[in-house]
């Protein structure tokens, strides 16, 4: 819903996108699933009657405000914090590197790292995370994600939300829009429960059934869904 930006704090919903999202929420059940911390996503969207799943679904906030927390991920936060401090310390010399605490996970951003030092940054992160059997590493768009080594991802979060809603594929269709590699887990789940829409300008392989290229096209797509329900 926002363009790719140099640092996470610059990702802000436009007024036009907020207006469309508000209309969408009045017509459909809407969930926002993000690698960012749940509280961060909620503050940026600032809208009621939405399911918010942050930290790749390790924490889910229902529309009534009730929080569903993955207890295993919560238990591993101490170890995650140890890795966080080590990552900050060992990458401090790399210009442009940004190690972000995302509550249950750590995002290691290298979008602003000069190309000549990107490989060094990634190698340091991989080496540090490799020392923790309780953690695992996944890769997104110019970011390495450090997560609890648990069988949980955005696809599991999608399934949880659909089950909580009593979702019936014979009566409804679940649609997931995403632009990152971590969204592929959700696309895979929805092959049998709806369909995914990838947002990308390249021709990467994907589990999504459909594709749009830009945030502008996402806005047009959401507007179409609003019109469809009117």
Biotite code that builds the C-alpha atoms (Angstrom):
import biotite.structure as struc

atoms = struc.array([
    struc.Atom([0.000, 0.000, 0.000], chain_id="A", res_id=1, res_name="UNK", atom_name="CA", element="C"),
    struc.Atom([3.070, 2.268, 0.110], chain_id="A", res_id=2, res_name="UNK", atom_name="CA", element="C"),
    struc.Atom([6.013, 2.647, -2.285], chain_id="A", res_id=3, res_name="UNK", atom_name="CA", element="C"),
    struc.Atom([9.391, 1.150, -1.367], chain_id="A", res_id=4, res_name="UNK", atom_name="CA", element="C"),
    struc.Atom([11.290, 3.702, 0.721], chain_id="A", res_id=5, res_name="UNK", atom_name="CA", element="C"),
    struc.Atom([14.881, 4.015, 1.923], chain_id="A", res_id=6, res_name="UNK", atom_name="CA", element="C"),
    struc.Atom([14.045, 3.448, 5.616], chain_id="A", res_id=7, res_name="UNK", atom_name="CA", element="C"),
    struc.Atom([10.988, 1.808, 7.249], chain_id="A", res_id=8, res_name="UNK", atom_name="CA", element="C"),
    struc.Atom([9.866, 4.946, 9.110], chain_id="A", res_id=9, res_name="UNK", atom_name="CA", element="C"),
    struc.Atom([9.265, 6.694, 5.775], chain_id="A", res_id=10, res_name="UNK", atom_name="CA", element="C"),
    struc.Atom([6.580, 4.193, 4.724], chain_id="A", res_id=11, res_name="UNK", atom_name="CA", element="C"),
    struc.Atom([3.420, 6.280, 5.081], chain_id="A", res_id=12, res_name="UNK", atom_name="CA", element="C"),
    struc.Atom([-0.043, 5.678, 3.659], chain_id="A", res_id=13, res_name="UNK", atom_name="CA", element="C"),
    struc.Atom([-1.164, 8.437, 1.315], chain_id="A", res_id=14, res_name="UNK", atom_name="CA", element="C"),
    struc.Atom([-4.464, 10.181, 2.033], chain_id="A", res_id=15, res_name="UNK", atom_name="CA", element="C"),
    struc.Atom([-5.875, 8.679, -1.170], chain_id="A", res_id=16, res_name="UNK", atom_name="CA", element="C"),
    struc.Atom([-4.893, 5.151, -0.139], chain_id="A", res_id=17, res_name="UNK", atom_name="CA", element="C"),
    struc.Atom([-6.326, 5.685, 3.353], chain_id="A", res_id=18, res_name="UNK", atom_name="CA", element="C"),
    struc.Atom([-9.621, 6.835, 1.865], chain_id="A", res_id=19, res_name="UNK", atom_name="CA", element="C"),
    struc.Atom([-9.861, 3.752, -0.335], chain_id="A", res_id=20, res_name="UNK", atom_name="CA", element="C"),
    struc.Atom([-8.900, 1.468, 2.550], chain_id="A", res_id=21, res_name="UNK", atom_name="CA", element="C"),
    struc.Atom([-11.611, 3.012, 4.723], chain_id="A", res_id=22, res_name="UNK", atom_name="CA", element="C"),
    struc.Atom([-14.200, 2.302, 2.028], chain_id="A", res_id=23, res_name="UNK", atom_name="CA", element="C"),
    struc.Atom([-12.848, -1.226, 1.617], chain_id="A", res_id=24, res_name="UNK", atom_name="CA", element="C"),
    struc.Atom([-13.207, -1.915, 5.353], chain_id="A", res_id=25, res_name="UNK", atom_name="CA", element="C"),
    struc.Atom([-16.855, -0.829, 5.177], chain_id="A", res_id=26, res_name="UNK", atom_name="CA", element="C"),
    struc.Atom([-17.515, -3.443, 2.467], chain_id="A", res_id=27, res_name="UNK", atom_name="CA", element="C"),
    struc.Atom([-15.254, -6.400, 3.320], chain_id="A", res_id=28, res_name="UNK", atom_name="CA", element="C"),
    struc.Atom([-13.383, -8.091, 6.151], chain_id="A", res_id=29, res_name="UNK", atom_name="CA", element="C"),
    struc.Atom([-9.852, -6.701, 5.895], chain_id="A", res_id=30, res_name="UNK", atom_name="CA", element="C"),
    struc.Atom([-6.589, -7.947, 7.393], chain_id="A", res_id=31, res_name="UNK", atom_name="CA", element="C"),
    struc.Atom([-3.141, -6.387, 7.221], chain_id="A", res_id=32, res_name="UNK", atom_name="CA", element="C"),
    struc.Atom([-0.259, -8.838, 7.591], chain_id="A", res_id=33, res_name="UNK", atom_name="CA", element="C"),
    struc.Atom([3.211, -7.379, 7.889], chain_id="A", res_id=34, res_name="UNK", atom_name="CA", element="C"),
    struc.Atom([6.772, -8.100, 8.860], chain_id="A", res_id=35, res_name="UNK", atom_name="CA", element="C"),
    struc.Atom([6.645, -4.906, 10.903], chain_id="A", res_id=36, res_name="UNK", atom_name="CA", element="C"),
    struc.Atom([5.633, -4.839, 14.579], chain_id="A", res_id=37, res_name="UNK", atom_name="CA", element="C"),
    struc.Atom([1.878, -4.891, 15.103], chain_id="A", res_id=38, res_name="UNK", atom_name="CA", element="C"),
    struc.Atom([1.771, -1.646, 17.092], chain_id="A", res_id=39, res_name="UNK", atom_name="CA", element="C"),
    struc.Atom([3.775, 0.096, 14.374], chain_id="A", res_id=40, res_name="UNK", atom_name="CA", element="C"),
    struc.Atom([1.405, -1.072, 11.618], chain_id="A", res_id=41, res_name="UNK", atom_name="CA", element="C"),
    struc.Atom([-1.671, -0.113, 13.646], chain_id="A", res_id=42, res_name="UNK", atom_name="CA", element="C"),
    struc.Atom([-0.327, 3.383, 14.307], chain_id="A", res_id=43, res_name="UNK", atom_name="CA", element="C"),
    struc.Atom([0.448, 3.924, 10.625], chain_id="A", res_id=44, res_name="UNK", atom_name="CA", element="C"),
    struc.Atom([-2.924, 2.676, 9.356], chain_id="A", res_id=45, res_name="UNK", atom_name="CA", element="C"),
    struc.Atom([-4.905, 3.986, 12.356], chain_id="A", res_id=46, res_name="UNK", atom_name="CA", element="C"),
    struc.Atom([-8.165, 2.307, 11.410], chain_id="A", res_id=47, res_name="UNK", atom_name="CA", element="C"),
    struc.Atom([-10.622, 0.137, 13.351], chain_id="A", res_id=48, res_name="UNK", atom_name="CA", element="C"),
    struc.Atom([-12.357, -3.092, 12.294], chain_id="A", res_id=49, res_name="UNK", atom_name="CA", element="C"),
    struc.Atom([-9.191, -4.615, 10.842], chain_id="A", res_id=50, res_name="UNK", atom_name="CA", element="C"),
    struc.Atom([-7.211, -7.720, 11.766], chain_id="A", res_id=51, res_name="UNK", atom_name="CA", element="C"),
    struc.Atom([-3.562, -6.682, 12.248], chain_id="A", res_id=52, res_name="UNK", atom_name="CA", element="C"),
    struc.Atom([-0.901, -9.400, 12.106], chain_id="A", res_id=53, res_name="UNK", atom_name="CA", element="C"),
    struc.Atom([2.598, -8.091, 12.831], chain_id="A", res_id=54, res_name="UNK", atom_name="CA", element="C"),
    struc.Atom([6.069, -9.654, 12.990], chain_id="A", res_id=55, res_name="UNK", atom_name="CA", element="C"),
    struc.Atom([5.051, -12.067, 10.214], chain_id="A", res_id=56, res_name="UNK", atom_name="CA", element="C"),
    struc.Atom([2.031, -13.148, 12.224], chain_id="A", res_id=57, res_name="UNK", atom_name="CA", element="C"),
    struc.Atom([3.682, -13.873, 15.567], chain_id="A", res_id=58, res_name="UNK", atom_name="CA", element="C"),
    struc.Atom([1.260, -11.355, 17.068], chain_id="A", res_id=59, res_name="UNK", atom_name="CA", element="C"),
    struc.Atom([-2.302, -10.875, 15.813], chain_id="A", res_id=60, res_name="UNK", atom_name="CA", element="C"),
    struc.Atom([-4.650, -8.150, 17.032], chain_id="A", res_id=61, res_name="UNK", atom_name="CA", element="C"),
    struc.Atom([-8.336, -8.784, 16.431], chain_id="A", res_id=62, res_name="UNK", atom_name="CA", element="C"),
    struc.Atom([-10.779, -5.946, 15.598], chain_id="A", res_id=63, res_name="UNK", atom_name="CA", element="C"),
    struc.Atom([-11.954, -5.983, 19.227], chain_id="A", res_id=64, res_name="UNK", atom_name="CA", element="C"),
    struc.Atom([-8.384, -5.286, 20.383], chain_id="A", res_id=65, res_name="UNK", atom_name="CA", element="C"),
    struc.Atom([-7.674, -8.788, 21.736], chain_id="A", res_id=66, res_name="UNK", atom_name="CA", element="C"),
    struc.Atom([-4.085, -9.896, 21.138], chain_id="A", res_id=67, res_name="UNK", atom_name="CA", element="C"),
    struc.Atom([-3.147, -13.409, 20.056], chain_id="A", res_id=68, res_name="UNK", atom_name="CA", element="C"),
    struc.Atom([0.548, -13.985, 20.755], chain_id="A", res_id=69, res_name="UNK", atom_name="CA", element="C"),
    struc.Atom([2.631, -16.947, 19.658], chain_id="A", res_id=70, res_name="UNK", atom_name="CA", element="C"),
    struc.Atom([3.896, -18.055, 23.067], chain_id="A", res_id=71, res_name="UNK", atom_name="CA", element="C"),
    struc.Atom([6.945, -19.876, 21.677], chain_id="A", res_id=72, res_name="UNK", atom_name="CA", element="C"),
    struc.Atom([8.013, -16.724, 19.839], chain_id="A", res_id=73, res_name="UNK", atom_name="CA", element="C"),
    struc.Atom([7.452, -14.723, 23.021], chain_id="A", res_id=74, res_name="UNK", atom_name="CA", element="C"),
    struc.Atom([9.594, -17.173, 24.970], chain_id="A", res_id=75, res_name="UNK", atom_name="CA", element="C"),
    struc.Atom([12.432, -16.732, 22.458], chain_id="A", res_id=76, res_name="UNK", atom_name="CA", element="C"),
    struc.Atom([12.441, -12.931, 22.662], chain_id="A", res_id=77, res_name="UNK", atom_name="CA", element="C"),
    struc.Atom([15.358, -12.953, 25.126], chain_id="A", res_id=78, res_name="UNK", atom_name="CA", element="C"),
    struc.Atom([17.503, -14.897, 22.643], chain_id="A", res_id=79, res_name="UNK", atom_name="CA", element="C"),
    struc.Atom([16.296, -12.666, 19.816], chain_id="A", res_id=80, res_name="UNK", atom_name="CA", element="C"),
    struc.Atom([17.370, -9.631, 21.825], chain_id="A", res_id=81, res_name="UNK", atom_name="CA", element="C"),
    struc.Atom([20.833, -11.136, 22.378], chain_id="A", res_id=82, res_name="UNK", atom_name="CA", element="C"),
    struc.Atom([21.210, -11.595, 18.626], chain_id="A", res_id=83, res_name="UNK", atom_name="CA", element="C"),
    struc.Atom([19.867, -8.074, 18.054], chain_id="A", res_id=84, res_name="UNK", atom_name="CA", element="C"),
    struc.Atom([22.581, -6.475, 20.179], chain_id="A", res_id=85, res_name="UNK", atom_name="CA", element="C"),
    struc.Atom([25.285, -8.574, 18.535], chain_id="A", res_id=86, res_name="UNK", atom_name="CA", element="C"),
    struc.Atom([24.012, -7.671, 15.060], chain_id="A", res_id=87, res_name="UNK", atom_name="CA", element="C"),
    struc.Atom([24.042, -3.973, 15.918], chain_id="A", res_id=88, res_name="UNK", atom_name="CA", element="C"),
    struc.Atom([27.562, -4.171, 17.315], chain_id="A", res_id=89, res_name="UNK", atom_name="CA", element="C"),
    struc.Atom([29.096, -6.243, 14.489], chain_id="A", res_id=90, res_name="UNK", atom_name="CA", element="C"),
    struc.Atom([27.565, -4.200, 11.654], chain_id="A", res_id=91, res_name="UNK", atom_name="CA", element="C"),
    struc.Atom([28.039, -0.724, 13.164], chain_id="A", res_id=92, res_name="UNK", atom_name="CA", element="C"),
    struc.Atom([31.022, -0.037, 10.898], chain_id="A", res_id=93, res_name="UNK", atom_name="CA", element="C"),
    struc.Atom([29.041, -0.595, 7.696], chain_id="A", res_id=94, res_name="UNK", atom_name="CA", element="C"),
    struc.Atom([27.663, 2.648, 6.314], chain_id="A", res_id=95, res_name="UNK", atom_name="CA", element="C"),
    struc.Atom([23.932, 2.545, 5.644], chain_id="A", res_id=96, res_name="UNK", atom_name="CA", element="C"),
    struc.Atom([23.285, -0.647, 7.639], chain_id="A", res_id=97, res_name="UNK", atom_name="CA", element="C"),
    struc.Atom([20.168, -0.556, 9.802], chain_id="A", res_id=98, res_name="UNK", atom_name="CA", element="C"),
    struc.Atom([19.299, -3.224, 12.362], chain_id="A", res_id=99, res_name="UNK", atom_name="CA", element="C"),
    struc.Atom([15.641, -2.891, 13.385], chain_id="A", res_id=100, res_name="UNK", atom_name="CA", element="C"),
    struc.Atom([13.995, -4.451, 16.426], chain_id="A", res_id=101, res_name="UNK", atom_name="CA", element="C"),
    struc.Atom([10.574, -5.733, 15.332], chain_id="A", res_id=102, res_name="UNK", atom_name="CA", element="C"),
    struc.Atom([9.495, -7.111, 18.727], chain_id="A", res_id=103, res_name="UNK", atom_name="CA", element="C"),
    struc.Atom([9.573, -10.848, 17.916], chain_id="A", res_id=104, res_name="UNK", atom_name="CA", element="C"),
    struc.Atom([11.944, -10.585, 14.949], chain_id="A", res_id=105, res_name="UNK", atom_name="CA", element="C"),
    struc.Atom([14.879, -8.503, 13.717], chain_id="A", res_id=106, res_name="UNK", atom_name="CA", element="C"),
    struc.Atom([15.012, -6.808, 10.320], chain_id="A", res_id=107, res_name="UNK", atom_name="CA", element="C"),
    struc.Atom([18.530, -6.282, 8.956], chain_id="A", res_id=108, res_name="UNK", atom_name="CA", element="C"),
    struc.Atom([18.181, -3.611, 6.262], chain_id="A", res_id=109, res_name="UNK", atom_name="CA", element="C"),
    struc.Atom([20.876, -3.016, 3.656], chain_id="A", res_id=110, res_name="UNK", atom_name="CA", element="C"),
    struc.Atom([19.025, -0.876, 1.083], chain_id="A", res_id=111, res_name="UNK", atom_name="CA", element="C"),
    struc.Atom([21.323, 2.063, 1.903], chain_id="A", res_id=112, res_name="UNK", atom_name="CA", element="C"),
    struc.Atom([24.501, -0.028, 2.146], chain_id="A", res_id=113, res_name="UNK", atom_name="CA", element="C"),
    struc.Atom([26.923, 0.636, -0.747], chain_id="A", res_id=114, res_name="UNK", atom_name="CA", element="C"),
    struc.Atom([26.965, -2.278, -3.182], chain_id="A", res_id=115, res_name="UNK", atom_name="CA", element="C"),
    struc.Atom([30.636, -2.908, -2.415], chain_id="A", res_id=116, res_name="UNK", atom_name="CA", element="C"),
    struc.Atom([29.772, -3.687, 1.236], chain_id="A", res_id=117, res_name="UNK", atom_name="CA", element="C"),
    struc.Atom([26.436, -5.512, 0.815], chain_id="A", res_id=118, res_name="UNK", atom_name="CA", element="C"),
    struc.Atom([28.060, -8.958, 0.658], chain_id="A", res_id=119, res_name="UNK", atom_name="CA", element="C"),
    struc.Atom([30.045, -8.263, 3.849], chain_id="A", res_id=120, res_name="UNK", atom_name="CA", element="C"),
    struc.Atom([26.884, -7.136, 5.646], chain_id="A", res_id=121, res_name="UNK", atom_name="CA", element="C"),
    struc.Atom([24.957, -10.245, 4.603], chain_id="A", res_id=122, res_name="UNK", atom_name="CA", element="C"),
    struc.Atom([27.832, -12.512, 5.577], chain_id="A", res_id=123, res_name="UNK", atom_name="CA", element="C"),
    struc.Atom([28.057, -10.989, 9.074], chain_id="A", res_id=124, res_name="UNK", atom_name="CA", element="C"),
    struc.Atom([24.314, -11.380, 9.617], chain_id="A", res_id=125, res_name="UNK", atom_name="CA", element="C"),
    struc.Atom([24.311, -14.975, 8.391], chain_id="A", res_id=126, res_name="UNK", atom_name="CA", element="C"),
    struc.Atom([27.284, -15.873, 10.593], chain_id="A", res_id=127, res_name="UNK", atom_name="CA", element="C"),
    struc.Atom([25.738, -14.393, 13.739], chain_id="A", res_id=128, res_name="UNK", atom_name="CA", element="C"),
    struc.Atom([22.303, -15.945, 13.208], chain_id="A", res_id=129, res_name="UNK", atom_name="CA", element="C"),
    struc.Atom([23.974, -19.277, 12.425], chain_id="A", res_id=130, res_name="UNK", atom_name="CA", element="C"),
    struc.Atom([25.192, -19.365, 16.023], chain_id="A", res_id=131, res_name="UNK", atom_name="CA", element="C"),
    struc.Atom([21.615, -19.479, 17.335], chain_id="A", res_id=132, res_name="UNK", atom_name="CA", element="C"),
    struc.Atom([19.730, -22.718, 16.700], chain_id="A", res_id=133, res_name="UNK", atom_name="CA", element="C"),
    struc.Atom([16.599, -21.037, 18.080], chain_id="A", res_id=134, res_name="UNK", atom_name="CA", element="C"),
    struc.Atom([16.614, -18.492, 15.226], chain_id="A", res_id=135, res_name="UNK", atom_name="CA", element="C"),
    struc.Atom([16.388, -18.671, 11.452], chain_id="A", res_id=136, res_name="UNK", atom_name="CA", element="C"),
    struc.Atom([17.090, -16.279, 8.591], chain_id="A", res_id=137, res_name="UNK", atom_name="CA", element="C"),
    struc.Atom([14.892, -15.416, 5.624], chain_id="A", res_id=138, res_name="UNK", atom_name="CA", element="C"),
    struc.Atom([15.458, -12.835, 2.910], chain_id="A", res_id=139, res_name="UNK", atom_name="CA", element="C"),
    struc.Atom([13.191, -10.095, 1.611], chain_id="A", res_id=140, res_name="UNK", atom_name="CA", element="C"),
    struc.Atom([13.650, -6.969, -0.495], chain_id="A", res_id=141, res_name="UNK", atom_name="CA", element="C"),
    struc.Atom([17.042, -5.586, 0.591], chain_id="A", res_id=142, res_name="UNK", atom_name="CA", element="C"),
    struc.Atom([16.446, -7.005, 4.069], chain_id="A", res_id=143, res_name="UNK", atom_name="CA", element="C"),
    struc.Atom([17.421, -10.113, 6.009], chain_id="A", res_id=144, res_name="UNK", atom_name="CA", element="C"),
    struc.Atom([14.769, -11.193, 8.504], chain_id="A", res_id=145, res_name="UNK", atom_name="CA", element="C"),
    struc.Atom([15.826, -12.905, 11.731], chain_id="A", res_id=146, res_name="UNK", atom_name="CA", element="C"),
    struc.Atom([12.917, -14.925, 13.100], chain_id="A", res_id=147, res_name="UNK", atom_name="CA", element="C"),
    struc.Atom([12.261, -17.548, 15.774], chain_id="A", res_id=148, res_name="UNK", atom_name="CA", element="C"),
    struc.Atom([13.018, -20.958, 14.306], chain_id="A", res_id=149, res_name="UNK", atom_name="CA", element="C"),
    struc.Atom([9.385, -22.018, 14.448], chain_id="A", res_id=150, res_name="UNK", atom_name="CA", element="C"),
    struc.Atom([6.906, -23.404, 11.952], chain_id="A", res_id=151, res_name="UNK", atom_name="CA", element="C"),
    struc.Atom([5.112, -20.093, 11.533], chain_id="A", res_id=152, res_name="UNK", atom_name="CA", element="C"),
    struc.Atom([4.912, -17.534, 8.734], chain_id="A", res_id=153, res_name="UNK", atom_name="CA", element="C"),
    struc.Atom([2.493, -15.203, 6.951], chain_id="A", res_id=154, res_name="UNK", atom_name="CA", element="C"),
    struc.Atom([0.730, -18.210, 5.448], chain_id="A", res_id=155, res_name="UNK", atom_name="CA", element="C"),
    struc.Atom([0.039, -19.622, 8.915], chain_id="A", res_id=156, res_name="UNK", atom_name="CA", element="C"),
    struc.Atom([-1.258, -16.198, 9.976], chain_id="A", res_id=157, res_name="UNK", atom_name="CA", element="C"),
    struc.Atom([-3.627, -16.148, 6.978], chain_id="A", res_id=158, res_name="UNK", atom_name="CA", element="C"),
    struc.Atom([-4.947, -19.591, 7.897], chain_id="A", res_id=159, res_name="UNK", atom_name="CA", element="C"),
    struc.Atom([-5.445, -18.539, 11.518], chain_id="A", res_id=160, res_name="UNK", atom_name="CA", element="C"),
    struc.Atom([-7.443, -15.450, 10.542], chain_id="A", res_id=161, res_name="UNK", atom_name="CA", element="C"),
    struc.Atom([-9.575, -17.355, 8.024], chain_id="A", res_id=162, res_name="UNK", atom_name="CA", element="C"),
    struc.Atom([-10.335, -20.038, 10.622], chain_id="A", res_id=163, res_name="UNK", atom_name="CA", element="C"),
    struc.Atom([-11.232, -17.346, 13.186], chain_id="A", res_id=164, res_name="UNK", atom_name="CA", element="C"),
    struc.Atom([-13.680, -15.909, 10.676], chain_id="A", res_id=165, res_name="UNK", atom_name="CA", element="C"),
    struc.Atom([-15.246, -19.292, 9.948], chain_id="A", res_id=166, res_name="UNK", atom_name="CA", element="C"),
    struc.Atom([-14.212, -18.812, 6.331], chain_id="A", res_id=167, res_name="UNK", atom_name="CA", element="C"),
    struc.Atom([-16.136, -20.876, 3.785], chain_id="A", res_id=168, res_name="UNK", atom_name="CA", element="C"),
    struc.Atom([-14.508, -20.939, 0.294], chain_id="A", res_id=169, res_name="UNK", atom_name="CA", element="C"),
    struc.Atom([-17.841, -22.033, -1.185], chain_id="A", res_id=170, res_name="UNK", atom_name="CA", element="C"),
    struc.Atom([-19.361, -18.705, -0.162], chain_id="A", res_id=171, res_name="UNK", atom_name="CA", element="C"),
    struc.Atom([-16.426, -16.289, -0.085], chain_id="A", res_id=172, res_name="UNK", atom_name="CA", element="C"),
    struc.Atom([-13.087, -15.590, -1.737], chain_id="A", res_id=173, res_name="UNK", atom_name="CA", element="C"),
    struc.Atom([-9.942, -14.669, 0.182], chain_id="A", res_id=174, res_name="UNK", atom_name="CA", element="C"),
    struc.Atom([-7.563, -12.346, -1.662], chain_id="A", res_id=175, res_name="UNK", atom_name="CA", element="C"),
    struc.Atom([-4.027, -11.534, -0.530], chain_id="A", res_id=176, res_name="UNK", atom_name="CA", element="C"),
    struc.Atom([-1.933, -8.732, -2.043], chain_id="A", res_id=177, res_name="UNK", atom_name="CA", element="C"),
    struc.Atom([1.800, -8.599, -1.320], chain_id="A", res_id=178, res_name="UNK", atom_name="CA", element="C"),
    struc.Atom([5.154, -7.577, -2.788], chain_id="A", res_id=179, res_name="UNK", atom_name="CA", element="C"),
    struc.Atom([7.786, -9.427, -0.752], chain_id="A", res_id=180, res_name="UNK", atom_name="CA", element="C"),
    struc.Atom([9.307, -12.897, -0.771], chain_id="A", res_id=181, res_name="UNK", atom_name="CA", element="C"),
    struc.Atom([7.794, -13.516, 2.658], chain_id="A", res_id=182, res_name="UNK", atom_name="CA", element="C"),
    struc.Atom([4.344, -13.089, 1.079], chain_id="A", res_id=183, res_name="UNK", atom_name="CA", element="C"),
    struc.Atom([4.889, -16.244, -0.969], chain_id="A", res_id=184, res_name="UNK", atom_name="CA", element="C"),
    struc.Atom([3.901, -18.344, 2.087], chain_id="A", res_id=185, res_name="UNK", atom_name="CA", element="C"),
    struc.Atom([0.501, -16.626, 2.051], chain_id="A", res_id=186, res_name="UNK", atom_name="CA", element="C"),
    struc.Atom([0.146, -16.998, -1.713], chain_id="A", res_id=187, res_name="UNK", atom_name="CA", element="C"),
    struc.Atom([0.798, -20.730, -1.374], chain_id="A", res_id=188, res_name="UNK", atom_name="CA", element="C"),
    struc.Atom([-1.883, -21.126, 1.311], chain_id="A", res_id=189, res_name="UNK", atom_name="CA", element="C"),
    struc.Atom([-4.461, -19.282, -0.778], chain_id="A", res_id=190, res_name="UNK", atom_name="CA", element="C"),
    struc.Atom([-4.065, -21.559, -3.766], chain_id="A", res_id=191, res_name="UNK", atom_name="CA", element="C"),
    struc.Atom([-6.726, -23.699, -2.098], chain_id="A", res_id=192, res_name="UNK", atom_name="CA", element="C"),
    struc.Atom([-8.600, -20.961, -0.209], chain_id="A", res_id=193, res_name="UNK", atom_name="CA", element="C"),
    struc.Atom([-8.654, -17.995, -2.619], chain_id="A", res_id=194, res_name="UNK", atom_name="CA", element="C"),
    struc.Atom([-5.838, -16.405, -4.603], chain_id="A", res_id=195, res_name="UNK", atom_name="CA", element="C"),
    struc.Atom([-2.819, -14.136, -4.318], chain_id="A", res_id=196, res_name="UNK", atom_name="CA", element="C"),
    struc.Atom([-1.837, -10.989, -6.204], chain_id="A", res_id=197, res_name="UNK", atom_name="CA", element="C"),
    struc.Atom([1.869, -10.169, -6.467], chain_id="A", res_id=198, res_name="UNK", atom_name="CA", element="C"),
    struc.Atom([2.995, -6.544, -6.669], chain_id="A", res_id=199, res_name="UNK", atom_name="CA", element="C"),
    struc.Atom([6.223, -6.508, -8.683], chain_id="A", res_id=200, res_name="UNK", atom_name="CA", element="C"),
    struc.Atom([7.693, -5.036, -11.834], chain_id="A", res_id=201, res_name="UNK", atom_name="CA", element="C"),
    struc.Atom([10.016, -7.986, -12.450], chain_id="A", res_id=202, res_name="UNK", atom_name="CA", element="C"),
    struc.Atom([9.115, -11.474, -13.660], chain_id="A", res_id=203, res_name="UNK", atom_name="CA", element="C"),
    struc.Atom([10.079, -13.419, -10.550], chain_id="A", res_id=204, res_name="UNK", atom_name="CA", element="C"),
    struc.Atom([8.515, -16.853, -10.029], chain_id="A", res_id=205, res_name="UNK", atom_name="CA", element="C"),
    struc.Atom([5.548, -16.674, -7.669], chain_id="A", res_id=206, res_name="UNK", atom_name="CA", element="C"),
    struc.Atom([2.773, -18.681, -6.053], chain_id="A", res_id=207, res_name="UNK", atom_name="CA", element="C"),
    struc.Atom([0.369, -15.799, -6.719], chain_id="A", res_id=208, res_name="UNK", atom_name="CA", element="C"),
    struc.Atom([-2.300, -16.286, -9.376], chain_id="A", res_id=209, res_name="UNK", atom_name="CA", element="C"),
    struc.Atom([-2.277, -12.668, -10.569], chain_id="A", res_id=210, res_name="UNK", atom_name="CA", element="C"),
    struc.Atom([0.133, -9.743, -10.692], chain_id="A", res_id=211, res_name="UNK", atom_name="CA", element="C"),
    struc.Atom([0.102, -5.937, -10.711], chain_id="A", res_id=212, res_name="UNK", atom_name="CA", element="C"),
    struc.Atom([3.190, -3.783, -11.067], chain_id="A", res_id=213, res_name="UNK", atom_name="CA", element="C"),
    struc.Atom([2.924, -0.746, -8.801], chain_id="A", res_id=214, res_name="UNK", atom_name="CA", element="C"),
    struc.Atom([1.287, 0.763, -5.706], chain_id="A", res_id=215, res_name="UNK", atom_name="CA", element="C"),
    struc.Atom([-0.784, 2.903, -8.082], chain_id="A", res_id=216, res_name="UNK", atom_name="CA", element="C"),
    struc.Atom([-2.163, -0.262, -9.664], chain_id="A", res_id=217, res_name="UNK", atom_name="CA", element="C"),
    struc.Atom([-2.924, -1.646, -6.190], chain_id="A", res_id=218, res_name="UNK", atom_name="CA", element="C"),
    struc.Atom([-4.931, 1.513, -5.484], chain_id="A", res_id=219, res_name="UNK", atom_name="CA", element="C"),
    struc.Atom([-6.879, 1.024, -8.710], chain_id="A", res_id=220, res_name="UNK", atom_name="CA", element="C"),
    struc.Atom([-7.464, -2.628, -7.811], chain_id="A", res_id=221, res_name="UNK", atom_name="CA", element="C"),
    struc.Atom([-8.809, -1.782, -4.339], chain_id="A", res_id=222, res_name="UNK", atom_name="CA", element="C"),
    struc.Atom([-11.049, 0.875, -5.874], chain_id="A", res_id=223, res_name="UNK", atom_name="CA", element="C"),
    struc.Atom([-12.411, -1.793, -8.220], chain_id="A", res_id=224, res_name="UNK", atom_name="CA", element="C"),
    struc.Atom([-13.210, -4.063, -5.249], chain_id="A", res_id=225, res_name="UNK", atom_name="CA", element="C"),
    struc.Atom([-15.047, -1.179, -3.560], chain_id="A", res_id=226, res_name="UNK", atom_name="CA", element="C"),
    struc.Atom([-17.102, -0.544, -6.704], chain_id="A", res_id=227, res_name="UNK", atom_name="CA", element="C"),
    struc.Atom([-17.829, -4.260, -7.023], chain_id="A", res_id=228, res_name="UNK", atom_name="CA", element="C"),
    struc.Atom([-19.453, -4.320, -3.581], chain_id="A", res_id=229, res_name="UNK", atom_name="CA", element="C"),
    struc.Atom([-21.444, -1.111, -4.068], chain_id="A", res_id=230, res_name="UNK", atom_name="CA", element="C"),
])
